[in-house]
């Protein structure tokens, strides 16, 4: 097939994938941990929720999906900064 008919390219799907991984997993983990630590430092209620139920606190704050993505991005058996929760 020829490139001229418009069906040999990736229709832009790969671009979005590349954009999602523009930052390294370590950079994304550091940003996530920084976000959580900042929230703990400035929000006493969130701090208490994290102490009582870390997973529930992340879910309530809308951070559980990001946490799950970062946790699954780590190498098997690798302990990382988000691995404690």
Secondary structure, DSSP 8 states (H G I E B T S, - for coil): --GGGS-SS-TTHHHHHHHHTSS-HHHHHHHHHHHHHHHHHH-HHHHHHHHH-HHHHHHHTT-HHHHHHHHHHS-TT---TTTT-
